[in-house]
Amino acid sequence: MHAIGGQCPSMPRSLFERNTPESRVDTSSSILGRLNLLVLTICAAALSGIFACSANGSPSLVDGSEAGSSHFSGGAGSSGASTTGAAGSKSGASGVSGGTGVAGGAGQSSASPGGSAGRADENGGNGGNASEAGNGGVSGGGGSSGTSGSSGTSGAGGSPATSYEPCPTTGEACKILPFGDSITEGVKSTDKAGYRSQLFKLIVAAKQKVTFTGSLSSGPAQVSAQTFPRMHEGHAGWTIDPGYSEFSGYGGISSLVPSPALSGGPHIILLHIGANDLFPTKDGAGMATRLDALVQKLAQNAPSALIVLAQITPVGATNNGHTAAQVDAANAAQRSYNSKIPAIVQSHVAQGQHIIGVDMSQMPLSGLTTESVHPNDQGYAYMAGIWYAALKDLLPK
């Protein structure tokens, strides 16, 4: 909005001012004429924009959009002297640019109610005071608080959504179930614990409280001078569902849900499964469907647990005497399987289930042992780092 003209209109000192003896011809029509002139002047000011006059009579812009110009706030209303007027123009701008929803609303109101304050000058009898009262505009100060907000008007993103917290808040240890195949067990690692001992080191270093659950046990007695919880549910040679292993006598981990896998009441489930479904690939196209059903089964039987679902580690160029064609097929199946896991995660999130995804597929091939499936100690440390990055803000101290 802009001020009109180059000078502010001068006002009569008094509409009922006595005239000098030389001009004692003032009549009721003359008074009405002055009233009309005053009304036209005020209306013109209101239509042209909100303005105030400076001490020397020149116009001074007080549009709410100009930074720092809050001389004539829109919040005076009918009182004409309110000290809690709408937000000052600077605060209003902050609300629109990124404040929280509430603060953004205050910012937007700084310009539009200006006309109301003009009417307060006419009816309140003390328009000058109304002009000064808006100068505080303190109610819009919160506009800059919601730094993550994208729009003060809508309030979108004013505060981040609270993450689901699966672990106890009573000082107890958080129970984690490592669930999967021989990679979960820790085959080929020096301490027979694989990523589990490496993950425990990170947790101990952060002075957080966890324990592992499961029906199986392997690994060292201590890690980082602390008693190591050796429990897990990692079954070597097992597939997602029974009947897909290349070896007889190996089952599928879906048959372990709910018991014994969930008997320990885990708060968090670390799920890494699928490597044994690749050799030889009996049904690579159906792997993601079987995984989806396993996740559903876990979520239904442990609805308060957080499932952390991994895209599985890579497969090398050679593997336990398999042919080149079998290795190529396994790699193709692994890439296809991993590519479908993010959509599986999203579909279960959409159902209101507690699940997040992590990506182990980018582990360097140098992290694999010579038989190209199991990680070495370096690879297991890589896995531990991925798991911990997903868990670190959730674990109790």
N, C-alpha and C positions, 0 to 999 in steps of 0.2 A: 504493500500500500504506500501511497505517496502523499505528501503534503500538498496542498493547493497553493498556487500562486507563488510569489516571491516573498510576500509579507503576510503575517497573520492578520485577519480582520480585526480592526479596533472595535471595542464595545463601548456603548454609551456609559458614562459614569453612573448614571441612575436614570431609569425610565421616567421617574417622577421628579426629576431635578427642577428646582425653581429657575425660571428664566429671569434674565435681567429686566429692569423696568423698560428698557428700550424694546424688548421683544416679548411683552406680556400678551401675545396673541396665541399662546399654546392652547389648543382645543382638544376635545376628545378624539377628533379625527387625526390630529397630529400624533397623539399617544398611540393610537391604533396603528398608525403607520410605522412608528418605531418598533412596536411589538412584531409586526410583520417582518420588518427588516431583520430583527434578532432571530426569529424562527427560520427565515430563509438562510441566514448565515450558519446557524447550527446544522440545518439539514444538509447544506452544501458540504460542510466539514464531514458529516457522517458518511455521505455518499462518496466523497473523494478519498477517504482514508483517515486513519487515526493519526492525529498529530498533536503537538504541544508547542507552545510558543516559548522561545528562549527569552532571556532578560532583555535583549536588544530588539525584540519584536520579530525576529526572523523565524521561519518554521523549523522545527526539529523533528525528524522522522522517528517514530516510536513503533514501527511495525515489529511484531513479535519475531519475524524471521531474521532481523539484523542482530548479530551477536552483540550482547552487552546492552542493547537498547531496551530497557524494561521500565522506562519512566511512566508509562501509562498502561499498567497491566489490565488484562481483561477481567480480573476477579473481583473488582470493587463492588460490582452489582448495585443494588439499590441503596446500600448503606452509604456509599460515597466516601467511606473512610476505613474500609477493611484493610487490615494489615496481613491478611492471609489470602491475598489474591492468587490468581493462577500463576503457574510457573513463569519465572523470568525467561526471557527469550533464549538465553544460553542454555539453561536447563532444559527447556523444551526441545531444543535442537538435539541435545544429547539423548533424550528419550526416544526420538524418532530414529536416530542413527544406530541405536543398539542397546537401549535400556530395556528393562523388564517391561512386561505388558502394562503394569500399573503406571510406572514412571513415564512410559511412552505416551500414555493417554494424557497425563498432565501436561506433557510438552506440547501436544498437538492443540490443546485448548488455549494456549497462550495468545494466539492471534485472534481467533474468531470472536471471543467475548469482548473484544475491545469496544465494540459499539455499545455494549451494555454499560461500560464504564462512562462512556460519553453521556448517556442518558442520566447516569448518576450525577454528573456535573449539573445537569439541568434541574433535577428534582431534589437532589440531596442538599443543595444549597451550599455546598463547599467543594466544588469541583477540583480546586487546586489540591486539596488534601487527598482526594481520590487518586490524583496523578502520582503523588508521592507514595501512597500506600502500596501501589503495585510494584514499586521499586524493589521490595523485598523478594517477592515471588519465590519464597523458600520452598513451597510445596512441590515444586518441580525438580528439586535438587537430586532426587533419587534416580533421575533419568540416566545417569552415567554408571549406575551400579551393575546393571546386567550386561557385562562386557561380552557375553557370548550371544546375546540376543541379536536377531537379524532384523527385527522390526519393532520399534516401540509401539506402533499402532496396534499390531496384532498380538504383541507379547510373545511371538514365536521364539523359542530357544532362550527365553529369559533366564531359565535355570535348567541345568542338565537333569535328565531323568536319573532317578536313583537306581543303582545296580542291585540286582538280586544278591542277597547275602545268605549263602547256604550254611555257613559255619555258625557254631554257638557264639553267643555274645556274653556268656556267663563265665568265661575264663577257662572253659574246657578245651581240650585239643580237638581240632577239626579232623574228622575221619575221612580218609581218601582211599578209594578202591582202585588200584591199578588193574585194568581188565583187558585181556587180550590173549595173545599167543606167546611164542617163545621170546619175542622181542620184549614183551612185558616181563617175562620171567628173568631175562637178562642173559640169555645164552650167548656165549662167546665173549662176555665181559670178564675182566680180571677177577672181580669180586663176586661174580654170580648174581649180581643185583641189577645190572644194567643201568637204565636211567633212574631207577628208584633211589639208589644210594647217592647219585649225583644231585638229584632233586632235593634229597634230604639235607645235603650239605648246604645248599642255597637257603633252605628254610631255617636251618640252625644258625647260619650266619646272620640272618635277619631277625633272630630271636623270636621266631613265630612258633606256634604250637600245632603240631599235626601228629597223626599216627596213621599207619596203613592198615587196611582190613583185607580179608580174603581167606580162602580155605587152604591155601598153599603157603609154603615158607621157604625162603632161600635168601642168601646174602650174608654179609658180615655181622658180627655181634655188635660192633660199634662203628659209628661214623662221626667224625668230628668230635671225638671224645664223648659222644652221647649214645645211649642205647638205641640201636637201630631197629625200627619196627619192620620185621622181615616178611610180614604177611602180604599176599597178593593173590590175584586170580589170573595168572598167566599160564596158559596150557600149550605146551610145545606141540606143534603139528596140527593144532585145531583150526578149523575154518569158522565162518560166520554161523552157518547152519550145519548140522550133521549131514554126511553123505557127499561132501565135496572135496575131501582130502584125497591125495594120490596114494595114501597109505591106509591100509585097513587098521581098524582099531582106534582111529582118531575121531573124536566127535566135533560138535560145533558148540561154540560158547553160548548160543541162544538157549541151549538146553539147561544152562546153569542158572537161569533167571526164572523165578526169584531166588531159589535156593540151590547151591550154597552161596552164590555170588553176593546176594544182598543181605545175608544173615547178620553181618556186622553193622548194619544200619549206616551205610556211608553217607556223608554229607556231599561229597564230590566223587564223581566217577570219571576216571581217565580211560577213554576207550580208543584203543589202537588195534585194529583187526583187519585182516584181508590178505596178508602176504601168502598164506597157504592156499587161498582160493586161486592163486595165480599159476601154480605148477602141479600138473599141467592145467591149463585153463579149461575147466569143464563147462563153465557157464559164466564167462566174463561179463556178458551183458546183463546177467541177473544179479550180479554182486551188489549193486546199489539198492536194488529192491529188497534183498535180504537184509542189508544193513539198516534200511529204513524201518523194517519190521522189528529188528532188534532194538533200535532206539525207542520205538513205540512201546515195546515190552518193558524196557527199563523205566521209561517215564511213567507208565501206568503202575508199576510195582514199587517205584521209589519217587513219588511225585514231588517231594520236597528236596530231592538231591539235584545238584547241578551236574549235567552231563557235559564233559569236555570231549568233543569228537574230533579225532585227528585225521587229516589226509595223510596216508601212510608213507613211510620212508621209501626211497627209490630202490629199484632193482638194478644190479650191475649187468655187465655184458656176459658173464658166465655164471652158471649156477648148478652145482652138484651133479655134473655130468649130463645135464639136459642138452638137447640139440639146440643149435642156433635158432631154428625155427620156433622151438618152444620158448626160448628166451625172448625172442622178438614178440611173440604172442603175449607173453607175460608182461612185458613192458607196455605194450599197447593197451592191455586190459587194465594195468595199474593207472595209466594216464586217464583212461576213460572213467574209471571208478573214482579217482580223486576229483575229476572235474565235476562230478555230480554231488559231491558231499556238501558244498555250500548251499545248494538248493534243498538238500535234506535238512540241514540246520534251520534254514528259513521256514520250511514247512512246519517244523515242530515249534518254532517260536510263534508262528501264527496261530497255533493251537493253544498257546498259553503255557507251553512246557518250558522248563529251565534248561537251556542248552546253548553252548557256544562252540565255535569251531577253531581249530588251530591247524597250521600247515607244516607238516614234517617232510613234505615232498621235496623241499629245496635243500635238504641236507647234502653237502658235498659228497661225491662218490668216494672221496678219500676217507670218509667216515664209515665205509663198509669193510667188512673182512673179505678175504680172498674168495670166499664162496658166494659173495655178492648179494646176500640177503640180510644177514644179521649185522648190526652195527658193531664197530669196535669201541674201545673206551672213548675215543674222540667222538664217534657218532652218538654214543649214549649221552655224553656231556652236551652235545648239541640238542638232543631231544629234551634233556632236563631243562635247558635254558628256555626252550619254547613253552614247555608246560608251566614253568615258573612265571614267565611273563604274563600268562593268562590268569595265574592264581594269586600273585603276590599281594594284590590289593584286597583280597578276600579273606586271607588267613589271619587268625587271631594271634595276639602276642601275650 
